[in-house]
Amino acid sequence: MRRTTIRIKGFYNTKKECIGYVNMPIEVGGKCVNKKIYICQEKLPYNLLLGRPWIHKLKVINSTLH
């Protein structure tokens, strides 16, 4: 894990401090992309947020390509 000073903006414009990040390979449908995963020591309603850019980069869902 590498240290960082990044803050992640959450719901209702709340900001969460990150303690670090790791680079992880994510494989979907035989395609692989490296993704930076930020780590927070917070009680959050989710384990991981990936967002749309990684889906578009892998070109795995046609509706995201236009």
N, C-alpha and C positions, 0 to 999 in steps of 0.2 A: 504494500500500500504506500502511496506517495501522499505527502501532506498537501493541503490546499487551503486557500482562504475564501473559496467560492461560497456564496449563499444561494440557496435555491428558493425561488419565489413560489409559494404554495397558493392554496385556495384563499380567497379573501385578502390577497396581497400580503400574507404573512411570509416572513423570510426565515429559513432554517439554515443554521450553520452546518457546513460539511467538515468532517474531520480529515478526509482524504479521498483518494480515488484509486481505482484499479482499472487496467485495460484488460478487457475480456473478449475472447472470440465468441460470436453468436452465430450459430449455424441454423439455417432454415432452408428446407428443400434442396439440400446439397450445395447451397451457396453460403459463404462465410464472410463476415465483416467484423472488424475489431471495433468495440464500443467502449467508451470511457464511462465507468460506473462510479457515481459519487456516493460516498458513505456518510450517513447522518446518524447521530445518536439521539434520535427523537422517537416518540411514540407516534407512528403514522398509520393511517388506514390502509397502506399498501406496502408491498415489499420492494417493488421495482417499477419504475416508470420508464418506458422506452420511447414513446412518442412516434411520430410519423416519419421523420427523415430516414431512419434506418430501414423501415419497410420499403420506402421508395428506392433507396440505394440498392437493396437486394432484388428489386423488381419482381416481387412475389405476389403482389395483389394488383391486378390490372387496373382497377378503379383509381388507384393512387398515381397512375402514370400520366394522366391528362389533367 
